[in-house]
Amino acid sequence: MLSSIANVLVPAFGRLSVTADSYGAVAPGSIVAANHTSLADPAVVLAALHRLGTEPVVMATAGLWRVPGLGRALVREGHIPVHRGDRRAAASLALAVRAVERGRCLLIYAEGGLPHRKDAAEAAPGDFRSGLARLAELTGAPVVPVGQAGARRITSGSLLKQLSGLATAPVRRPDLHVHVGAPLTLTGSRAACTSQARTAVTTAWRTAAAHLGERAARAA
């Protein structure tokens, strides 16, 4: 449902383009790691992956499961709530491992949250948390790095600015770009794996940002 809805809604809010190092659906049982810059970017990434024939399970903030109607749909489709700073975090990881072992692709945001910035400009991904490396270690699954750029042009900044951005995006239709990198196998210590993943996602983000002519891509 989420992928199908994103595929319909995103083109109404912006002009999405997608590139990939190797076209086609992401291999079953892969971990898809994307940079997180805006409340809009999960929809942008899901729409891009849908074009490539991939509909992943998503690890997302547990608050979404409290939204009437949406929470029930998320449970039905097997998406995974993330309880930050909670004993239930281990249960989230276990659910993610089970999904990957069953052959589902899993979309994870290793930064663990949104950047605390008010502007709409692009910036390289922040520090990654260890969850991605732990998940790759437990499953042996390949990690597919994904970089997205442009979502902050839809919504970013203060609540008022975000609402304004959403309201005007169908008229402005900003350019959006997603780049899907080649899968990689993380090796070494957990810290080394985390660093490898962040480097790969940063490279994919740089490609996406450069496609939109963002200065940040050249500075990164």
N, C-alpha and C positions, 0 to 999 in steps of 0.2 A: 504493500500500500504506500509506504513512504516514498519508495523509488518512483512509483507511478505518478503520485501527486507532484513530486519534485519535477518530474519530466514535463508535466503540464504547466506548472506554475512558473518555473524559472524563466522560460522564454518570454513570459509576459512582463517580467521585471527587468530583463537585461538581455544582451546579445551574447549568448554563450558559445564559445569555441573550445574544442578539445584536441589535444595532441597526445601522442603516446610513443614511447620508445619501441613498443611492439603492440600493434593493434590486435583487438580481439578481447574476449572476456578474460578477466583475471582468473587464474587457475583456482579451482575449488580448494578450500582449506587454506587460503592465503590470508595474511594480516595486512590490511590496507591502512597505512599511516598517513594522515594528512595534516597540514598546518591549519591552525585555528585562529581566525582574525575577527570574525563577525558572527552575529546570530544567524546571518543569512548563509554562511558558507556550507553548513551541512547539506542544505537543499541544493546548493550549486554542485557540490561534489557528488551527491546522489544522482542528480540529473546527468552529470558527465559520465559516471560509471554506467548508468542505465543505457546510454548511447553505445557503450562498449559491451553491453550484454551482461553486466554484473549488477546484482541486487543484494548488497551486503546486509548482514545484521549489524546494528549500530550500538556502540557503547556510548551512552549519553547520560547527562546529569539526572539523578533520580527524581528531581522535581517535576520532570515532564510526566512521570507516572501518576502524579496527583491531579493532572488536568482531566476533568470529566470527559469521558468518551475516548480521548487520546490514550490515556493510560491502559484501558482495556485492549485497544488495538495493538499497542506496543507489546503487551504481554502475549497476545494471540500470535503475533508474528515473530516472537522470540528475541526481540531487542533486549539489550541488557542495561539495567540501571546501574549507575556508578554512585556509590555512597562515599563521598570524600570525608576523610577524617573520622571514619566510623568502622566499627568491627565488622560490618557487613561488606566492607571492601573486599575481603578475602572471598566471600561468596560470589561477588561480581566476577572476580578473576576465574573462579571455578566454572561459572557459567560460560565465560568467554572461551576457556579451554575446551569445554564440552562442545560448543558450537563449531569451533575450528576442527576438532576431531571428527565431527559429523560431516565435514566437507563444506560447511558454510564459510563464505568470505566474511571477514569481520573488519568493520571500519572503526578505528580508534584515533583519538586525539591525544597524543602523548604529552602535549604541553600542559594538559590538565585544566585549562581555563582560557579565558579571553585576555588579551593584553589590556592594560589600564591606560588607554590612550584615547584622546578626544578627536584627533584628526582622522581623515579618511585615507591617508597615505598608506602605502605598503611598507612592511618591514620584515626582515628575516625572522624565521621561527625562533621563539624563545627557548629556554632550557627545557629539555624533555625530562619527564619523571621516569621512574624505573619500571613502571607497569608494562610497557611495550616489550622491554628486554626480558622481563620475567615471563611474559606470555610466549614469546618466541622460544625461550629456553625450555619451557614446559611442553610445548607442542612440536618444536622443530620446524615450524611452518615458515615459509618464505615471507619476507616483508616487502610489500609493494609501496614505494614512496609516491605520494601524490602532493603536488603543489597547486594551490589555487590562488588566484589574484583577481581583484575587482569586487569581491563581496562587500568590502567596506564602503564601496561606492553606493551600495544599496542601503546599508544600515551600519552606523558606527556612532560613537560618542555618547552624549547624554540621552536620557529617555526621550526628551522632546525632539532631539535631532534624529534619533532612530525612527520615531514615528513619522516625522517629516520625510525622512529618506524613503521609507516604505510607501508613503502616500504618493510621492512624486516619481518613484522609480519607473512605473509603467509609462510615464510620459518621457522621462529622460532616457530610459533603457540603456544603462551604462554597459560598457564592454566587460565581459567576464571571461576568464580563461582558466582551464584546468589542464595540467600536464601530468600524465601518468608515467612514472619512471619504470625502469626494468626491475624485476624482483631481485632481491638479494638475500643471502643467508647470513645472519648475524653470527659472529664468532668472537671468542675471547671472553673476558670477564664481563660482568653485567654493565660496568661503567663503559667498557669498550663498545659493547653492543649498543648501548644508549647513544654513544657518540657517533657510531656508524649510521644509525638510523636517522639521527638529527642531520648529519651531513647530507644523506641521500634526500631527505625531505626538503632541505634547504636548496639543494641543486634543482629539484623539481620545481620548487617555488620560484627560484630565480628564472627558470625557463618560462614559467607562466607570466611572471611580472614583466620580463623583457618583451614578451609577446604584446603586452599592453603599453609598452614604451615607458614603464615606470623607472624613475631614476634610481630607486632603491635597489633594483636588480643590478645596476652597474656598480653601485657602491658596496654591495654585499661581498 
